Amino acid sequence: MRNPIVVATSRRARDAWIIKLICPHCGEKHTHGGGDGLMAQGGHRIAHCRNSTGKGYFIELAEEAEAQHGKLR
């Protein structure tokens, strides 16, 4: 089974980006680091929940999704 793609939001914290999303495995909010560069970095992450059994997902940032697809999925 492929890892799902999740559209997430990002915000700049003091020293790094914070990415927030709703987990496709458990339906809860998860938070991941998004790097410390000029833009947040999505990509593959492992889910932070017990239901994931080591599964992950690919994070697509909302800004990128909107620019690429014309609207959010």
CHARMM-style PDB file with segment names, atoms N, HN, CA, C and O in Angstrom:
ATOM      1  N   MET     1       0.837  -1.183   0.000  1.00  0.00      PROA
ATOM      2  CA  MET     1       0.000   0.000   0.000  1.00  0.00      PROA
ATOM      3  C   MET     1       0.882   1.248   0.000  1.00  0.00      PROA
ATOM      4  O   MET     1       1.870   1.316   0.732  1.00  0.00      PROA
ATOM      5  N   ARG     2       0.528   2.213  -0.809  1.00  0.00      PROA
ATOM      6  HN  ARG     2      -0.274   2.157  -1.404  1.00  0.00      PROA
ATOM      7  CA  ARG     2       1.277   3.461  -0.889  1.00  0.00      PROA
ATOM      8  C   ARG     2       0.963   4.368   0.288  1.00  0.00      PROA
ATOM      9  O   ARG     2      -0.125   4.323   0.862  1.00  0.00      PROA
ATOM     10  N   ASN     3       1.938   5.188   0.630  1.00  0.00      PROA
ATOM     11  HN  ASN     3       2.822   5.225   0.163  1.00  0.00      PROA
ATOM     12  CA  ASN     3       1.709   6.193   1.661  1.00  0.00      PROA
ATOM     13  C   ASN     3       0.834   7.301   1.082  1.00  0.00      PROA
ATOM     14  O   ASN     3       1.089   7.761  -0.031  1.00  0.00      PROA
ATOM     15  N   PRO     4      -0.196   7.739   1.816  1.00  0.00      PROA
ATOM     16  CA  PRO     4      -1.083   8.786   1.304  1.00  0.00      PROA
ATOM     17  C   PRO     4      -0.399  10.151   1.244  1.00  0.00      PROA
ATOM     18  O   PRO     4       0.612  10.384   1.907  1.00  0.00      PROA
ATOM     19  N   ILE     5      -0.964  11.038   0.446  1.00  0.00      PROA
ATOM     20  HN  ILE     5      -1.785  10.849  -0.092  1.00  0.00      PROA
ATOM     21  CA  ILE     5      -0.516  12.431   0.379  1.00  0.00      PROA
ATOM     22  C   ILE     5      -1.471  13.257   1.227  1.00  0.00      PROA
ATOM     23  O   ILE     5      -2.689  13.144   1.090  1.00  0.00      PROA
ATOM     24  N   VAL     6      -0.915  14.088   2.103  1.00  0.00      PROA
ATOM     25  HN  VAL     6       0.074  14.180   2.214  1.00  0.00      PROA
ATOM     26  CA  VAL     6      -1.700  14.907   3.010  1.00  0.00      PROA
ATOM     27  C   VAL     6      -1.356  16.376   2.760  1.00  0.00      PROA
ATOM     28  O   VAL     6      -0.181  16.743   2.733  1.00  0.00      PROA
ATOM     29  N   VAL     7      -2.361  17.201   2.580  1.00  0.00      PROA
ATOM     30  HN  VAL     7      -3.315  16.903   2.601  1.00  0.00      PROA
ATOM     31  CA  VAL     7      -2.136  18.648   2.444  1.00  0.00      PROA
ATOM     32  C   VAL     7      -2.052  19.224   3.853  1.00  0.00      PROA
ATOM     33  O   VAL     7      -2.924  18.981   4.687  1.00  0.00      PROA
ATOM     34  N   ALA     8      -0.993  19.989   4.106  1.00  0.00      PROA
ATOM     35  HN  ALA     8      -0.285  20.186   3.428  1.00  0.00      PROA
ATOM     36  CA  ALA     8      -0.739  20.523   5.441  1.00  0.00      PROA
ATOM     37  C   ALA     8      -0.481  22.019   5.375  1.00  0.00      PROA
ATOM     38  O   ALA     8      -0.188  22.572   4.315  1.00  0.00      PROA
ATOM     39  N   THR     9      -0.597  22.660   6.527  1.00  0.00      PROA
ATOM     40  HN  THR     9      -0.835  22.211   7.388  1.00  0.00      PROA
ATOM     41  CA  THR     9      -0.271  24.082   6.637  1.00  0.00      PROA
ATOM     42  C   THR     9       1.062  24.238   7.354  1.00  0.00      PROA
ATOM     43  O   THR     9       1.477  23.365   8.116  1.00  0.00      PROA
ATOM     44  N   SER    10       1.721  25.350   7.102  1.00  0.00      PROA
ATOM     45  HN  SER    10       1.384  26.059   6.483  1.00  0.00      PROA
ATOM     46  CA  SER    10       3.008  25.607   7.762  1.00  0.00      PROA
ATOM     47  C   SER    10       3.013  27.022   8.317  1.00  0.00      PROA
ATOM     48  O   SER    10       2.320  27.912   7.822  1.00  0.00      PROA
ATOM     49  N   ARG    11       3.803  27.201   9.344  1.00  0.00      PROA
ATOM     50  HN  ARG    11       4.366  26.478   9.745  1.00  0.00      PROA
ATOM     51  CA  ARG    11       4.012  28.538   9.901  1.00  0.00      PROA
ATOM     52  C   ARG    11       5.450  28.610  10.382  1.00  0.00      PROA
ATOM     53  O   ARG    11       6.047  27.603  10.762  1.00  0.00      PROA
ATOM     54  N   ARG    12       5.979  29.781  10.359  1.00  0.00      PROA
ATOM     55  HN  ARG    12       5.494  30.600  10.050  1.00  0.00      PROA
ATOM     56  CA  ARG    12       7.355  29.990  10.781  1.00  0.00      PROA
ATOM     57  C   ARG    12       7.388  30.191  12.286  1.00  0.00      PROA
ATOM     58  O   ARG    12       6.707  31.076  12.805  1.00  0.00      PROA
ATOM     59  N   ALA    13       8.158  29.396  12.985  1.00  0.00      PROA
ATOM     60  HN  ALA    13       8.711  28.677  12.563  1.00  0.00      PROA
ATOM     61  CA  ALA    13       8.408  29.579  14.412  1.00  0.00      PROA
ATOM     62  C   ALA    13       9.729  30.353  14.532  1.00  0.00      PROA
ATOM     63  O   ALA    13      10.269  30.818  13.529  1.00  0.00      PROA
ATOM     64  N   ARG    14      10.220  30.482  15.694  1.00  0.00      PROA
ATOM     65  HN  ARG    14       9.782  30.104  16.510  1.00  0.00      PROA
ATOM     66  CA  ARG    14      11.423  31.287  15.922  1.00  0.00      PROA
ATOM     67  C   ARG    14      12.617  30.838  15.064  1.00  0.00      PROA
ATOM     68  O   ARG    14      13.237  31.655  14.385  1.00  0.00      PROA
ATOM     69  N   ASP    15      12.931  29.543  15.100  1.00  0.00      PROA
ATOM     70  HN  ASP    15      12.427  28.879  15.652  1.00  0.00      PROA
ATOM     71  CA  ASP    15      14.123  29.048  14.397  1.00  0.00      PROA
ATOM     72  C   ASP    15      13.825  28.036  13.303  1.00  0.00      PROA
ATOM     73  O   ASP    15      14.746  27.577  12.627  1.00  0.00      PROA
ATOM     74  N   ALA    16      12.567  27.679  13.114  1.00  0.00      PROA
ATOM     75  HN  ALA    16      11.819  28.051  13.664  1.00  0.00      PROA
ATOM     76  CA  ALA    16      12.248  26.633  12.137  1.00  0.00      PROA
ATOM     77  C   ALA    16      10.780  26.708  11.739  1.00  0.00      PROA
ATOM     78  O   ALA    16       9.995  27.432  12.351  1.00  0.00      PROA
ATOM     79  N   TRP    17      10.423  25.962  10.722  1.00  0.00      PROA
ATOM     80  HN  TRP    17      11.061  25.373  10.225  1.00  0.00      PROA
ATOM     81  CA  TRP    17       9.038  25.854  10.271  1.00  0.00      PROA
ATOM     82  C   TRP    17       8.321  24.763  11.035  1.00  0.00      PROA
ATOM     83  O   TRP    17       8.913  23.735  11.362  1.00  0.00      PROA
ATOM     84  N   ILE    18       7.045  24.981  11.321  1.00  0.00      PROA
ATOM     85  HN  ILE    18       6.563  25.816  11.056  1.00  0.00      PROA
ATOM     86  CA  ILE    18       6.178  23.999  11.964  1.00  0.00      PROA
ATOM     87  C   ILE    18       5.096  23.626  10.950  1.00  0.00      PROA
ATOM     88  O   ILE    18       4.450  24.499  10.371  1.00  0.00      PROA
ATOM     89  N   ILE    19       4.908  22.337  10.744  1.00  0.00      PROA
ATOM     90  HN  ILE    19       5.433  21.628  11.214  1.00  0.00      PROA
ATOM     91  CA  ILE    19       3.899  21.843   9.803  1.00  0.00      PROA
ATOM     92  C   ILE    19       2.806  21.147  10.602  1.00  0.00      PROA
ATOM     93  O   ILE    19       3.089  20.314  11.463  1.00  0.00      PROA
ATOM     94  N   LYS    20       1.541  21.499  10.308  1.00  0.00      PROA
ATOM     95  HN  LYS    20       1.311  22.176   9.609  1.00  0.00      PROA
ATOM     96  CA  LYS    20       0.400  20.890  10.992  1.00  0.00      PROA
ATOM     97  C   LYS    20      -0.505  20.225   9.966  1.00  0.00      PROA
ATOM     98  O   LYS    20      -0.713  20.735   8.865  1.00  0.00      PROA
ATOM     99  N   LEU    21      -1.041  19.064  10.358  1.00  0.00      PROA
ATOM    100  HN  LEU    21      -0.873  18.649  11.252  1.00  0.00      PROA
ATOM    101  CA  LEU    21      -1.908  18.312   9.456  1.00  0.00      PROA
ATOM    102  C   LEU    21      -2.835  17.414  10.239  1.00  0.00      PROA
ATOM    103  O   LEU    21      -2.658  17.209  11.440  1.00  0.00      PROA
ATOM    104  N   ILE    22      -3.828  16.879   9.549  1.00  0.00      PROA
ATOM    105  HN  ILE    22      -3.972  17.045   8.574  1.00  0.00      PROA
ATOM    106  CA  ILE    22      -4.704  15.861  10.113  1.00  0.00      PROA
ATOM    107  C   ILE    22      -4.206  14.513   9.594  1.00  0.00      PROA
ATOM    108  O   ILE    22      -4.119  14.300   8.384  1.00  0.00      PROA
ATOM    109  N   CYS    23      -3.886  13.623  10.498  1.00  0.00      PROA
ATOM    110  HN  CYS    23      -3.956  13.796  11.480  1.00  0.00      PROA
ATOM    111  CA  CYS    23      -3.323  12.323  10.139  1.00  0.00      PROA
ATOM    112  C   CYS    23      -4.355  11.457   9.409  1.00  0.00      PROA
ATOM    113  O   CYS    23      -5.483  11.307   9.878  1.00  0.00      PROA
ATOM    114  N   PRO    24      -3.971  10.891   8.266  1.00  0.00      PROA
ATOM    115  CA  PRO    24      -4.897  10.019   7.546  1.00  0.00      PROA
ATOM    116  C   PRO    24      -5.067   8.658   8.212  1.00  0.00      PROA
ATOM    117  O   PRO    24      -5.986   7.917   7.863  1.00  0.00      PROA
ATOM    118  N   HSD    25      -4.200   8.317   9.164  1.00  0.00      PROA
ATOM    119  HN  HSD    25      -3.454   8.919   9.447  1.00  0.00      PROA
ATOM    120  CA  HSD    25      -4.264   7.027   9.844  1.00  0.00      PROA
ATOM    121  C   HSD    25      -5.164   7.054  11.079  1.00  0.00      PROA
ATOM    122  O   HSD    25      -5.866   6.083  11.360  1.00  0.00      PROA
ATOM    123  N   CYS    26      -5.144   8.189  11.830  1.00  0.00      PROA
ATOM    124  HN  CYS    26      -4.574   8.978  11.602  1.00  0.00      PROA
ATOM    125  CA  CYS    26      -5.914   8.231  13.074  1.00  0.00      PROA
ATOM    126  C   CYS    26      -6.915   9.390  13.137  1.00  0.00      PROA
ATOM    127  O   CYS    26      -7.779   9.403  14.014  1.00  0.00      PROA
ATOM    128  N   GLY    27      -6.814  10.359  12.225  1.00  0.00      PROA
ATOM    129  HN  GLY    27      -6.113  10.349  11.512  1.00  0.00      PROA
ATOM    130  CA  GLY    27      -7.734  11.487  12.224  1.00  0.00      PROA
ATOM    131  C   GLY    27      -7.393  12.592  13.215  1.00  0.00      PROA
ATOM    132  O   GLY    27      -8.143  13.561  13.338  1.00  0.00      PROA
ATOM    133  N   GLU    28      -6.281  12.463  13.919  1.00  0.00      PROA
ATOM    134  HN  GLU    28      -5.672  11.676  13.819  1.00  0.00      PROA
ATOM    135  CA  GLU    28      -5.859  13.459  14.905  1.00  0.00      PROA
ATOM    136  C   GLU    28      -4.903  14.462  14.279  1.00  0.00      PROA
ATOM    137  O   GLU    28      -4.349  14.215  13.208  1.00  0.00      PROA
ATOM    138  N   LYS    29      -4.709  15.604  14.953  1.00  0.00      PROA
ATOM    139  HN  LYS    29      -5.159  15.804  15.823  1.00  0.00      PROA
ATOM    140  CA  LYS    29      -3.745  16.599  14.512  1.00  0.00      PROA
ATOM    141  C   LYS    29      -2.334  16.117  14.822  1.00  0.00      PROA
ATOM    142  O   LYS    29      -2.067  15.614  15.913  1.00  0.00      PROA
ATOM    143  N   HSD    30      -1.436  16.275  13.860  1.00  0.00      PROA
ATOM    144  HN  HSD    30      -1.652  16.684  12.974  1.00  0.00      PROA
ATOM    145  CA  HSD    30      -0.023  15.964  14.056  1.00  0.00      PROA
ATOM    146  C   HSD    30       0.795  17.197  13.702  1.00  0.00      PROA
ATOM    147  O   HSD    30       0.371  18.021  12.893  1.00  0.00      PROA
ATOM    148  N   THR    31       1.958  17.318  14.307  1.00  0.00      PROA
ATOM    149  HN  THR    31       2.303  16.648  14.965  1.00  0.00      PROA
ATOM    150  CA  THR    31       2.872  18.417  14.046  1.00  0.00      PROA
ATOM    151  C   THR    31       4.230  17.832  13.687  1.00  0.00      PROA
ATOM    152  O   THR    31       4.705  16.893  14.326  1.00  0.00      PROA
ATOM    153  N   HSD    32       4.847  18.397  12.659  1.00  0.00      PROA
ATOM    154  HN  HSD    32       4.461  19.160  12.139  1.00  0.00      PROA
ATOM    155  CA  HSD    32       6.179  17.977  12.236  1.00  0.00      PROA
ATOM    156  C   HSD    32       7.029  19.213  12.011  1.00  0.00      PROA
ATOM    157  O   HSD    32       6.509  20.304  11.774  1.00  0.00      PROA
ATOM    158  N   GLY    33       8.326  19.036  12.087  1.00  0.00      PROA
ATOM    159  HN  GLY    33       8.748  18.150  12.279  1.00  0.00      PROA
ATOM    160  CA  GLY    33       9.245  20.100  11.721  1.00  0.00      PROA
ATOM    161  C   GLY    33       9.289  20.226  10.206  1.00  0.00      PROA
ATOM    162  O   GLY    33       9.134  19.242   9.483  1.00  0.00      PROA
ATOM    163  N   GLY    34       9.502  21.444   9.740  1.00  0.00      PROA
ATOM    164  HN  GLY    34       9.628  22.243  10.328  1.00  0.00      PROA
ATOM    165  CA  GLY    34       9.550  21.687   8.312  1.00  0.00      PROA
ATOM    166  C   GLY    34      10.865  22.294   7.847  1.00  0.00      PROA
ATOM    167  O   GLY    34      10.936  22.883   6.768  1.00  0.00      PROA
ATOM    168  N   GLY    35      11.901  22.151   8.657  1.00  0.00      PROA
ATOM    169  HN  GLY    35      11.844  21.673   9.533  1.00  0.00      PROA
ATOM    170  CA  GLY    35      13.204  22.690   8.295  1.00  0.00      PROA
ATOM    171  C   GLY    35      13.392  24.113   8.782  1.00  0.00      PROA
ATOM    172  O   GLY    35      12.503  24.705   9.392  1.00  0.00      PROA
ATOM    173  N   ASP    36      14.581  24.652   8.496  1.00  0.00      PROA
ATOM    174  HN  ASP    36      15.303  24.170   8.000  1.00  0.00      PROA
ATOM    175  CA  ASP    36      14.895  26.002   8.957  1.00  0.00      PROA
ATOM    176  C   ASP    36      15.278  26.937   7.813  1.00  0.00      PROA
ATOM    177  O   ASP    36      15.860  27.998   8.043  1.00  0.00      PROA
ATOM    178  N   GLY    37      14.955  26.546   6.591  1.00  0.00      PROA
ATOM    179  HN  GLY    37      14.482  25.685   6.405  1.00  0.00      PROA
ATOM    180  CA  GLY    37      15.284  27.365   5.426  1.00  0.00      PROA
ATOM    181  C   GLY    37      14.294  28.495   5.211  1.00  0.00      PROA
ATOM    182  O   GLY    37      13.486  28.807   6.085  1.00  0.00      PROA
ATOM    183  N   LEU    38      14.368  29.107   4.031  1.00  0.00      PROA
ATOM    184  HN  LEU    38      15.025  28.853   3.320  1.00  0.00      PROA
ATOM    185  CA  LEU    38      13.474  30.209   3.694  1.00  0.00      PROA
ATOM    186  C   LEU    38      12.038  29.751   3.491  1.00  0.00      PROA
ATOM    187  O   LEU    38      11.101  30.528   3.678  1.00  0.00      PROA
ATOM    188  N   MET    39      11.864  28.483   3.107  1.00  0.00      PROA
ATOM    189  HN  MET    39      12.624  27.852   2.956  1.00  0.00      PROA
ATOM    190  CA  MET    39      10.530  27.918   2.900  1.00  0.00      PROA
ATOM    191  C   MET    39      10.419  26.603   3.667  1.00  0.00      PROA
ATOM    192  O   MET    39      11.415  25.908   3.870  1.00  0.00      PROA
ATOM    193  N   ALA    40       9.213  26.270   4.087  1.00  0.00      PROA
ATOM    194  HN  ALA    40       8.404  26.834   3.922  1.00  0.00      PROA
ATOM    195  CA  ALA    40       8.975  24.993   4.767  1.00  0.00      PROA
ATOM    196  C   ALA    40       9.188  23.848   3.777  1.00  0.00      PROA
ATOM    197  O   ALA    40       8.962  23.998   2.576  1.00  0.00      PROA
ATOM    198  N   GLN    41       9.620  22.720   4.294  1.00  0.00      PROA
ATOM    199  HN  GLN    41       9.804  22.599   5.269  1.00  0.00      PROA
ATOM    200  CA  GLN    41       9.870  21.540   3.474  1.00  0.00      PROA
ATOM    201  C   GLN    41       8.887  20.437   3.831  1.00  0.00      PROA
ATOM    202  O   GLN    41       8.830  19.994   4.979  1.00  0.00      PROA
ATOM    203  N   GLY    42       8.119  19.997   2.853  1.00  0.00      PROA
ATOM    204  HN  GLY    42       8.166  20.356   1.921  1.00  0.00      PROA
ATOM    205  CA  GLY    42       7.213  18.867   3.043  1.00  0.00      PROA
ATOM    206  C   GLY    42       7.983  17.576   2.833  1.00  0.00      PROA
ATOM    207  O   GLY    42       9.130  17.447   3.259  1.00  0.00      PROA
ATOM    208  N   GLY    43       7.340  16.620   2.169  1.00  0.00      PROA
ATOM    209  HN  GLY    43       6.408  16.725   1.823  1.00  0.00      PROA
ATOM    210  CA  GLY    43       7.992  15.348   1.903  1.00  0.00      PROA
ATOM    211  C   GLY    43       7.471  14.250   2.803  1.00  0.00      PROA
ATOM    212  O   GLY    43       6.440  14.414   3.455  1.00  0.00      PROA
ATOM    213  N   HSD    44       8.174  13.136   2.843  1.00  0.00      PROA
ATOM    214  HN  HSD    44       9.011  13.003   2.313  1.00  0.00      PROA
ATOM    215  CA  HSD    44       7.725  11.974   3.610  1.00  0.00      PROA
ATOM    216  C   HSD    44       7.992  12.140   5.097  1.00  0.00      PROA
ATOM    217  O   HSD    44       9.046  12.631   5.499  1.00  0.00      PROA
ATOM    218  N   ARG    45       7.032  11.729   5.902  1.00  0.00      PROA
ATOM    219  HN  ARG    45       6.175  11.330   5.575  1.00  0.00      PROA
ATOM    220  CA  ARG    45       7.174  11.692   7.361  1.00  0.00      PROA
ATOM    221  C   ARG    45       6.536  10.404   7.870  1.00  0.00      PROA
ATOM    222  O   ARG    45       5.636   9.850   7.240  1.00  0.00      PROA
ATOM    223  N   ILE    46       7.011   9.945   9.007  1.00  0.00      PROA
ATOM    224  HN  ILE    46       7.742  10.396   9.519  1.00  0.00      PROA
ATOM    225  CA  ILE    46       6.395   8.813   9.698  1.00  0.00      PROA
ATOM    226  C   ILE    46       5.324   9.386  10.623  1.00  0.00      PROA
ATOM    227  O   ILE    46       5.556  10.392  11.295  1.00  0.00      PROA
ATOM    228  N   ALA    47       4.164   8.756  10.659  1.00  0.00      PROA
ATOM    229  HN  ALA    47       3.976   7.939  10.113  1.00  0.00      PROA
ATOM    230  CA  ALA    47       3.064   9.227  11.499  1.00  0.00      PROA
ATOM    231  C   ALA    47       3.433   9.119  12.977  1.00  0.00      PROA
ATOM    232  O   ALA    47       4.173   8.218  13.372  1.00  0.00      PROA
ATOM    233  N   HSD    48       2.917  10.035  13.787  1.00  0.00      PROA
ATOM    234  HN  HSD    48       2.315  10.767  13.465  1.00  0.00      PROA
ATOM    235  CA  HSD    48       3.181  10.074  15.229  1.00  0.00      PROA
ATOM    236  C   HSD    48       2.083   9.412  16.044  1.00  0.00      PROA
ATOM    237  O   HSD    48       1.864   9.796  17.193  1.00  0.00      PROA
ATOM    238  N   CYS    49       1.398   8.449  15.496  1.00  0.00      PROA
ATOM    239  HN  CYS    49       1.576   8.138  14.562  1.00  0.00      PROA
ATOM    240  CA  CYS    49       0.286   7.850  16.223  1.00  0.00      PROA
ATOM    241  C   CYS    49       0.456   6.332  16.342  1.00  0.00      PROA
ATOM    242  O   CYS    49       1.213   5.716  15.592  1.00  0.00      PROA
ATOM    243  N   ARG    50      -0.246   5.764  17.277  1.00  0.00      PROA
ATOM    244  HN  ARG    50      -0.860   6.264  17.887  1.00  0.00      PROA
ATOM    245  CA  ARG    50      -0.187   4.312  17.490  1.00  0.00      PROA
ATOM    246  C   ARG    50      -0.842   3.542  16.356  1.00  0.00      PROA
ATOM    247  O   ARG    50      -0.450   2.413  16.060  1.00  0.00      PROA
ATOM    248  N   ASN    51      -1.847   4.154  15.714  1.00  0.00      PROA
ATOM    249  HN  ASN    51      -2.165   5.071  15.955  1.00  0.00      PROA
ATOM    250  CA  ASN    51      -2.577   3.478  14.645  1.00  0.00      PROA
ATOM    251  C   ASN    51      -1.766   3.307  13.376  1.00  0.00      PROA
ATOM    252  O   ASN    51      -2.145   2.518  12.510  1.00  0.00      PROA
ATOM    253  N   SER    52      -0.665   4.022  13.241  1.00  0.00      PROA
ATOM    254  HN  SER    52      -0.357   4.663  13.944  1.00  0.00      PROA
ATOM    255  CA  SER    52       0.059   4.039  11.978  1.00  0.00      PROA
ATOM    256  C   SER    52       0.888   2.778  11.750  1.00  0.00      PROA
ATOM    257  O   SER    52       1.206   2.458  10.605  1.00  0.00      PROA
ATOM    258  N   THR    53       1.243   2.061  12.804  1.00  0.00      PROA
ATOM    259  HN  THR    53       0.984   2.321  13.734  1.00  0.00      PROA
ATOM    260  CA  THR    53       2.102   0.874  12.736  1.00  0.00      PROA
ATOM    261  C   THR    53       3.301   1.094  11.823  1.00  0.00      PROA
ATOM    262  O   THR    53       3.618   0.261  10.973  1.00  0.00      PROA
ATOM    263  N   GLY    54       3.960   2.233  12.016  1.00  0.00      PROA
ATOM    264  HN  GLY    54       3.703   2.909  12.706  1.00  0.00      PROA
ATOM    265  CA  GLY    54       5.164   2.542  11.257  1.00  0.00      PROA
ATOM    266  C   GLY    54       4.911   3.115   9.877  1.00  0.00      PROA
ATOM    267  O   GLY    54       5.856   3.355   9.126  1.00  0.00      PROA
ATOM    268  N   LYS    55       3.657   3.339   9.531  1.00  0.00      PROA
ATOM    269  HN  LYS    55       2.889   3.145  10.141  1.00  0.00      PROA
ATOM    270  CA  LYS    55       3.332   3.908   8.223  1.00  0.00      PROA
ATOM    271  C   LYS    55       3.575   5.404   8.250  1.00  0.00      PROA
ATOM    272  O   LYS    55       3.698   6.014   9.312  1.00  0.00      PROA
ATOM    273  N   GLY    56       3.638   5.958   7.109  1.00  0.00      PROA
ATOM    274  HN  GLY    56       3.538   5.462   6.246  1.00  0.00      PROA
ATOM    275  CA  GLY    56       3.844   7.390   7.017  1.00  0.00      PROA
ATOM    276  C   GLY    56       2.923   7.999   5.989  1.00  0.00      PROA
ATOM    277  O   GLY    56       1.911   7.414   5.602  1.00  0.00      PROA
ATOM    278  N   TYR    57       3.298   9.191   5.553  1.00  0.00      PROA
ATOM    279  HN  TYR    57       4.120   9.667   5.866  1.00  0.00      PROA
ATOM    280  CA  TYR    57       2.552   9.912   4.536  1.00  0.00      PROA
ATOM    281  C   TYR    57       3.477  10.934   3.914  1.00  0.00      PROA
ATOM    282  O   TYR    57       4.531  11.259   4.461  1.00  0.00      PROA
ATOM    283  N   PHE    58       3.069  11.434   2.763  1.00  0.00      PROA
ATOM    284  HN  PHE    58       2.213  11.170   2.318  1.00  0.00      PROA
ATOM    285  CA  PHE    58       3.796  12.500   2.100  1.00  0.00      PROA
ATOM    286  C   PHE    58       3.064  13.802   2.376  1.00  0.00      PROA
ATOM    287  O   PHE    58       1.851  13.898   2.186  1.00  0.00      PROA
ATOM    288  N   ILE    59       3.809  14.797   2.825  1.00  0.00      PROA
ATOM    289  HN  ILE    59       4.794  14.718   2.979  1.00  0.00      PROA
ATOM    290  CA  ILE    59       3.236  16.097   3.124  1.00  0.00      PROA
ATOM    291  C   ILE    59       3.381  17.005   1.911  1.00  0.00      PROA
ATOM    292  O   ILE    59       4.479  17.211   1.394  1.00  0.00      PROA
ATOM    293  N   GLU    60       2.256  17.537   1.472  1.00  0.00      PROA
ATOM    294  HN  GLU    60       1.364  17.370   1.892  1.00  0.00      PROA
ATOM    295  CA  GLU    60       2.232  18.567   0.439  1.00  0.00      PROA
ATOM    296  C   GLU    60       1.719  19.824   1.124  1.00  0.00      PROA
ATOM    297  O   GLU    60       0.615  19.831   1.669  1.00  0.00      PROA
ATOM    298  N   LEU    61       2.501  20.867   1.098  1.00  0.00      PROA
ATOM    299  HN  LEU    61       3.398  20.861   0.656  1.00  0.00      PROA
ATOM    300  CA  LEU    61       2.117  22.102   1.778  1.00  0.00      PROA
ATOM    301  C   LEU    61       0.978  22.779   1.037  1.00  0.00      PROA
ATOM    302  O   LEU    61       0.945  22.779  -0.194  1.00  0.00      PROA
ATOM    303  N   ALA    62       0.045  23.354   1.783  1.00  0.00      PROA
ATOM    304  HN  ALA    62       0.072  23.353   2.782  1.00  0.00      PROA
ATOM    305  CA  ALA    62      -1.166  23.952   1.213  1.00  0.00      PROA
ATOM    306  C   ALA    62      -0.837  24.992   0.156  1.00  0.00      PROA
ATOM    307  O   ALA    62      -1.507  25.059  -0.875  1.00  0.00      PROA
ATOM    308  N   GLU    63       0.180  25.800   0.394  1.00  0.00      PROA
ATOM    309  HN  GLU    63       0.725  25.746   1.231  1.00  0.00      PROA
ATOM    310  CA  GLU    63       0.557  26.839  -0.561  1.00  0.00      PROA
ATOM    311  C   GLU    63       1.004  26.221  -1.887  1.00  0.00      PROA
ATOM    312  O   GLU    63       0.654  26.723  -2.955  1.00  0.00      PROA
ATOM    313  N   GLU    64       1.772  25.140  -1.821  1.00  0.00      PROA
ATOM    314  HN  GLU    64       2.056  24.733  -0.953  1.00  0.00      PROA
ATOM    315  CA  GLU    64       2.227  24.457  -3.024  1.00  0.00      PROA
ATOM    316  C   GLU    64       1.073  23.768  -3.735  1.00  0.00      PROA
ATOM    317  O   GLU    64       0.988  23.800  -4.962  1.00  0.00      PROA
ATOM    318  N   ALA    65       0.183  23.143  -2.968  1.00  0.00      PROA
ATOM    319  HN  ALA    65       0.252  23.117  -1.971  1.00  0.00      PROA
ATOM    320  CA  ALA    65      -0.959  22.448  -3.545  1.00  0.00      PROA
ATOM    321  C   ALA    65      -1.858  23.425  -4.286  1.00  0.00      PROA
ATOM    322  O   ALA    65      -2.333  23.131  -5.383  1.00  0.00      PROA
ATOM    323  N   GLU    66      -2.091  24.584  -3.687  1.00  0.00      PROA
ATOM    324  HN  GLU    66      -1.706  24.823  -2.796  1.00  0.00      PROA
ATOM    325  CA  GLU    66      -2.955  25.584  -4.312  1.00  0.00      PROA
ATOM    326  C   GLU    66      -2.321  26.116  -5.595  1.00  0.00      PROA
ATOM    327  O   GLU    66      -3.005  26.289  -6.604  1.00  0.00      PROA
ATOM    328  N   ALA    67      -1.023  26.374  -5.553  1.00  0.00      PROA
ATOM    329  HN  ALA    67      -0.468  26.234  -4.733  1.00  0.00      PROA
ATOM    330  CA  ALA    67      -0.333  26.894  -6.735  1.00  0.00      PROA
ATOM    331  C   ALA    67      -0.310  25.849  -7.856  1.00  0.00      PROA
ATOM    332  O   ALA    67      -0.465  26.183  -9.030  1.00  0.00      PROA
ATOM    333  N   GLN    68      -0.117  24.595  -7.484  1.00  0.00      PROA
ATOM    334  HN  GLN    68       0.009  24.323  -6.530  1.00  0.00      PROA
ATOM    335  CA  GLN    68       0.003  23.531  -8.473  1.00  0.00      PROA
ATOM    336  C   GLN    68      -1.343  23.086  -9.027  1.00  0.00      PROA
ATOM    337  O   GLN    68      -1.453  22.785 -10.216  1.00  0.00      PROA
ATOM    338  N   HSD    69      -2.359  23.042  -8.187  1.00  0.00      PROA
ATOM    339  HN  HSD    69      -2.269  23.287  -7.222  1.00  0.00      PROA
ATOM    340  CA  HSD    69      -3.649  22.498  -8.582  1.00  0.00      PROA
ATOM    341  C   HSD    69      -4.750  23.546  -8.726  1.00  0.00      PROA
ATOM    342  O   HSD    69      -5.862  23.219  -9.142  1.00  0.00      PROA
ATOM    343  N   GLY    70      -4.459  24.784  -8.392  1.00  0.00      PROA
ATOM    344  HN  GLY    70      -3.556  25.049  -8.054  1.00  0.00      PROA
ATOM    345  CA  GLY    70      -5.450  25.842  -8.518  1.00  0.00      PROA
ATOM    346  C   GLY    70      -6.402  25.928  -7.340  1.00  0.00      PROA
ATOM    347  O   GLY    70      -7.094  26.935  -7.185  1.00  0.00      PROA
ATOM    348  N   LYS    71      -6.456  24.906  -6.512  1.00  0.00      PROA
ATOM    349  HN  LYS    71      -5.894  24.088  -6.638  1.00  0.00      PROA
ATOM    350  CA  LYS    71      -7.274  24.896  -5.302  1.00  0.00      PROA
ATOM    351  C   LYS    71      -6.844  23.713  -4.446  1.00  0.00      PROA
ATOM    352  O   LYS    71      -6.157  22.815  -4.931  1.00  0.00      PROA
ATOM    353  N   LEU    72      -7.239  23.704  -3.187  1.00  0.00      PROA
ATOM    354  HN  LEU    72      -7.798  24.434  -2.793  1.00  0.00      PROA
ATOM    355  CA  LEU    72      -6.901  22.599  -2.288  1.00  0.00      PROA
ATOM    356  C   LEU    72      -7.728  21.377  -2.623  1.00  0.00      PROA
ATOM    357  O   LEU    72      -8.879  21.488  -3.045  1.00  0.00      PROA
ATOM    358  N   ARG    73      -7.136  20.214  -2.433  1.00  0.00      PROA
ATOM    359  HN  ARG    73      -6.201  20.124  -2.090  1.00  0.00      PROA
ATOM    360  CA  ARG    73      -7.864  18.956  -2.673  1.00  0.00      PROA
ATOM    361  C   ARG    73      -8.790  18.663  -1.548  1.00  0.00      PROA
ATOM    362  OT1 ARG    73      -9.487  17.648  -1.570  1.00  0.00      PROA
TER     363      ARG     73
END
